Amino acid sequence: MSITNTQSGTNVHEIADGIYRINTPVTIEGGGGFSFNQYLVVDDEPLLFHTGLRRMFPLVREAVASIMPVEKLRYLAFSHVEADECGALNEWLAVAPRAEPVCGTVAAMVSVGDLADRAPRAMADGELLVLGQHALRWFDTPHLPHGWECGLLMDERTSTLFCGDLFTQGGADLPPLTGSDILAPSEQFRAQMDYFSHTRDARAMLARLAAARPATLACMHGSAWQGDGAKLLNALADALSA
């Protein structure tokens, strides 16, 4: 793990071949520790998943610059419209002249087409985005965990699922990558502040993600995870049905 900003503790760790987790730990007053992650896929057409909060832009930009020139970013992808997902989108578009926002068709229609300073690339369910060696497939996941426009990306080369707010773990001092249980701590976090919509289609969507057999889960908050992703996703479906 490489620290890119000693004041904030922002750090970078390669979680899969060519995929880097950018992590900034924070302390929330009255709420303990937390963390925000972005994921950089380095390839012919580099992609950043999650832009980070607008006020975190200098920290995330510094971290990306420690790996590659920020102006070479080609895609700025995110799961749904929320400040930590896409708050710094226009700041990134300003420093990366070839970059395009990447989101689902619903997000493009209802929000991003207006919010973004450049027109988004709207991904259809099942569409593949080829970056070079990496190829990322878009999965529509409406209301999973929340947001009508929600969707996720899966890198087919490394079997990495960019799973957004699924498996959110509290705490600021967590390992970059773990094989330990993350379902129990994420369910403990959800019990304190349930951020799931509890859509009736959750099990079917989780089963579809499980069928893709991810080996790495790139979580937005907390540790990234490696192991039997299908088993873990199905366990989450059981927990949500309980």
FENLIN-V220782 format. One record per pair of residues at least 12 apart in sequence whose C-alpha atoms are under 6 Angstrom apart, sorted by sequence separation. I is the first residue (numbers start at 0). J is the second residue. D is the distance in Angstrom with one decimal. If there is no record, write none. Layout:
i j d
I J D
I J D
This chain:
i j d
0 12 4.8
10 22 5.3
23 35 5.4
37 49 5.1
125 137 5.2
138 150 5.4
214 226 5.3
9 22 5.5
22 35 5.7
124 137 5.8
125 138 5.6
138 151 5.2
214 227 5.8
9 23 4.3
22 36 4.5
107 121 5.8
124 138 5.2
137 151 5.8
214 228 5.4
21 36 5.4
124 139 5.2
137 152 4.7
213 228 4.9
21 37 5.1
136 152 5.4
168 184 5.9
20 37 5.9
21 38 6.0
104 121 4.7
135 152 5.9
136 153 5.2
168 185 4.7
212 229 5.2
20 38 4.7
101 119 5.7
103 121 5.2
104 122 5.7
135 153 5.2
167 185 5.1
19 38 5.5
100 119 4.5
101 120 4.9
102 121 5.4
103 122 4.8
135 154 4.3
166 185 5.0
19 39 5.1
99 119 5.9
100 120 5.9
102 122 5.9
134 154 5.6
209 229 4.0
18 39 5.6
134 155 5.8
18 40 4.6
17 40 5.8
72 95 5.8
133 156 5.6
209 232 5.8
17 41 5.3
70 94 5.8
73 97 5.6
74 98 5.0
76 100 5.8
70 95 4.1
73 98 4.1
74 99 4.9
75 100 4.7
76 101 4.4
77 102 6.0
72 98 5.7
74 100 5.9
75 101 5.7
76 102 5.9
45 72 5.1
46 73 5.9
89 116 6.0
45 73 5.4
46 74 4.6
47 75 5.0
48 76 4.7
49 77 4.9
44 73 5.3
46 75 5.9
48 77 5.4
52 82 5.4
52 83 4.4
51 83 4.7
51 84 5.7
53 86 4.8
50 84 5.8
52 86 4.7
53 87 4.0
202 236 5.2
49 84 4.6
50 85 5.0
52 87 5.5
49 85 6.0
51 87 5.9
50 87 5.4
50 88 5.8
106 148 4.9
105 148 5.1
176 222 5.4
178 224 5.6
175 222 5.0
176 223 4.7
177 224 4.9
178 225 5.2
174 222 5.7
176 224 5.4
145 195 5.6
144 195 4.7
145 196 5.2
144 196 5.9
168 220 5.8
160 213 5.9
167 220 5.0
168 221 4.8
142 196 5.8
159 213 5.6
158 213 4.7
162 217 5.8
163 218 5.7
164 219 5.7
158 214 5.3
159 215 4.6
160 216 5.0
161 217 4.8
162 218 5.6
163 219 5.0
159 216 5.8
160 217 6.0
3 62 5.6
79 148 5.8
79 149 4.7
78 149 5.3
78 150 4.9
78 151 5.5
44 130 4.7
43 130 5.9
43 131 5.1
42 131 5.8
33 169 5.2
33 170 4.5
34 171 5.3
32 170 4.2
33 171 4.6
32 171 4.5
24 171 4.9
36 219 4.9
36 220 5.9
35 220 5.3
34 220 5.4
34 221 5.9
